[in-house]
Amino acid sequence: GDRVAAAPARPSPPRRVGPGDGNRRRGDARAAGVPLVPVAVAGTDEAMGRGTGRIGRYPITVEICEPIHPADFEDHLDPLGEMTEAWRRRIDAVLRSHYEG
């Protein structure tokens, strides 16, 4: 995956995602026919300053993982569950490599 830098920004207003007549739920990649892109964020636990409630300066890593294509799961018994598990495996692999070195 590629590495990117992230900085605080103002939240953007909500918007409809995906093609269609507007009746789709926001973020429903399967219904929209678009890939689900897992994004792993590591280092936020250190930035939060354990026990202080304050955010400190600490490097945070954001890694964009390989996309998950809903079409690859259409013939599965539980497509949504399988996609969720694939998402977890990709995020876990990135976080494990970050924290375990």
C-alpha positions as a LaTeX table, in Angstrom:
\begin{tabular}{lrrr}
\hline
Residue & $x$ (\AA) & $y$ (\AA) & $z$ (\AA) \\
\hline
Gly1 & 0.00 & 0.00 & 0.00 \\
Asp2 & 0.93 & 3.63 & $-0.37$ \\
Arg3 & 1.76 & 5.85 & 2.57 \\
Val4 & 0.22 & 9.29 & 2.91 \\
Ala5 & 0.47 & 12.16 & 5.37 \\
Ala6 & $-2.65$ & 13.37 & 7.15 \\
Ala7 & $-3.38$ & 16.72 & 8.77 \\
Pro8 & $-6.38$ & 18.00 & 10.71 \\
Ala9 & $-9.04$ & 19.53 & 8.49 \\
Arg10 & $-12.53$ & 20.90 & 8.78 \\
Pro11 & $-15.16$ & 18.18 & 8.37 \\
Ser12 & $-16.85$ & 18.17 & 4.99 \\
Pro13 & $-20.63$ & 18.23 & 4.76 \\
Pro14 & $-22.38$ & 14.87 & 4.31 \\
Arg15 & $-22.97$ & 13.82 & 0.73 \\
Arg16 & $-24.55$ & 10.92 & $-1.13$ \\
Val17 & $-22.08$ & 8.22 & $-2.15$ \\
Gly18 & $-22.42$ & 6.04 & $-5.22$ \\
Pro19 & $-24.61$ & 5.98 & $-8.29$ \\
Gly20 & $-28.35$ & 5.70 & $-8.17$ \\
Asp21 & $-31.44$ & 7.57 & $-7.17$ \\
Gly22 & $-30.25$ & 8.66 & $-3.73$ \\
Asn23 & $-31.93$ & 5.81 & $-1.84$ \\
Arg24 & $-28.67$ & 4.00 & $-1.13$ \\
Arg25 & $-27.15$ & 4.18 & 2.33 \\
Arg26 & $-23.98$ & 6.22 & 2.65 \\
Gly27 & $-20.92$ & 3.99 & 2.42 \\
Asp28 & $-22.73$ & 0.97 & 0.98 \\
Ala29 & $-19.92$ & $-0.14$ & $-1.34$ \\
Arg30 & $-21.61$ & $-3.41$ & $-2.20$ \\
Ala31 & $-24.83$ & $-1.79$ & $-3.41$ \\
Ala32 & $-22.94$ & 0.96 & $-5.24$ \\
Gly33 & $-20.63$ & $-1.54$ & $-6.95$ \\
Val34 & $-17.49$ & 0.28 & $-5.89$ \\
Pro35 & $-14.44$ & $-1.11$ & $-4.05$ \\
Leu36 & $-14.12$ & $-0.87$ & $-0.28$ \\
Val37 & $-10.72$ & 0.65 & 0.54 \\
Pro38 & $-9.41$ & $-0.25$ & 4.01 \\
Val39 & $-7.34$ & 2.49 & 5.64 \\
Ala40 & $-5.12$ & 1.63 & 8.62 \\
Val41 & $-4.20$ & 4.40 & 11.07 \\
Ala42 & $-1.38$ & 3.64 & 13.52 \\
Gly43 & 0.13 & 5.77 & 16.27 \\
Thr44 & $-2.99$ & 7.51 & 17.50 \\
Asp45 & $-2.75$ & 5.74 & 20.85 \\
Glu46 & 0.63 & 7.39 & 21.50 \\
Ala47 & $-0.58$ & 10.78 & 20.22 \\
Met48 & $-3.44$ & 10.80 & 22.72 \\
Gly49 & $-1.02$ & 10.91 & 25.66 \\
Arg50 & $-2.11$ & 8.01 & 27.82 \\
Gly51 & $-3.95$ & 9.15 & 30.92 \\
Thr52 & $-3.61$ & 12.87 & 30.17 \\
Gly53 & $-6.60$ & 13.52 & 27.91 \\
Arg54 & $-4.36$ & 15.75 & 25.78 \\
Ile55 & $-3.24$ & 15.22 & 22.21 \\
Gly56 & 0.51 & 15.44 & 21.81 \\
Arg57 & 2.83 & 15.57 & 18.83 \\
Tyr58 & 3.56 & 12.07 & 17.68 \\
Pro59 & 3.99 & 10.56 & 14.23 \\
Ile60 & 0.88 & 8.90 & 12.92 \\
Thr61 & 0.98 & 6.47 & 10.02 \\
Val62 & $-1.90$ & 6.20 & 7.58 \\
Glu63 & $-1.69$ & 3.33 & 5.11 \\
Ile64 & $-4.14$ & 2.72 & 2.30 \\
Cys65 & $-4.56$ & $-1.03$ & 1.81 \\
Glu66 & $-5.49$ & $-3.01$ & $-1.28$ \\
Pro67 & $-9.14$ & $-2.47$ & $-2.22$ \\
Ile68 & $-11.79$ & $-5.09$ & $-1.60$ \\
His69 & $-14.04$ & $-5.65$ & $-4.62$ \\
Pro70 & $-17.63$ & $-6.59$ & $-3.71$ \\
Ala71 & $-18.03$ & $-8.58$ & $-6.93$ \\
Asp72 & $-15.42$ & $-11.04$ & $-5.61$ \\
Phe73 & $-17.81$ & $-11.99$ & $-2.77$ \\
Glu74 & $-21.13$ & $-12.23$ & $-4.64$ \\
Asp75 & $-21.16$ & $-16.05$ & $-4.63$ \\
His76 & $-20.29$ & $-16.35$ & $-0.91$ \\
Leu77 & $-22.88$ & $-17.47$ & 1.60 \\
Asp78 & $-22.38$ & $-14.29$ & 3.67 \\
Pro79 & $-20.89$ & $-11.64$ & 1.32 \\
Leu80 & $-21.01$ & $-8.81$ & 3.84 \\
Gly81 & $-19.44$ & $-10.94$ & 6.59 \\
Glu82 & $-16.70$ & $-12.17$ & 4.25 \\
Met83 & $-15.93$ & $-8.62$ & 3.07 \\
Thr84 & $-15.77$ & $-7.43$ & 6.67 \\
Glu85 & $-13.37$ & $-10.24$ & 7.55 \\
Ala86 & $-11.15$ & $-9.39$ & 4.55 \\
Trp87 & $-11.15$ & $-5.75$ & 5.69 \\
Arg88 & $-10.12$ & $-6.79$ & 9.23 \\
Arg89 & $-7.31$ & $-9.03$ & 7.95 \\
Arg90 & $-5.85$ & $-6.21$ & 5.85 \\
Ile91 & $-6.03$ & $-3.64$ & 8.64 \\
Asp92 & $-4.66$ & $-6.13$ & 11.22 \\
Ala93 & $-1.68$ & $-6.98$ & 8.99 \\
Val94 & $-0.70$ & $-3.32$ & 8.68 \\
Leu95 & $-1.13$ & $-2.58$ & 12.38 \\
Arg96 & 0.76 & $-5.71$ & 13.39 \\
Ser97 & 3.71 & $-4.74$ & 11.18 \\
His98 & 3.66 & $-1.21$ & 12.62 \\
Tyr99 & 3.59 & $-2.23$ & 16.29 \\
Glu100 & 5.66 & $-5.39$ & 16.13 \\
Gly101 & 8.31 & $-3.85$ & 13.89 \\
\hline
\end{tabular}
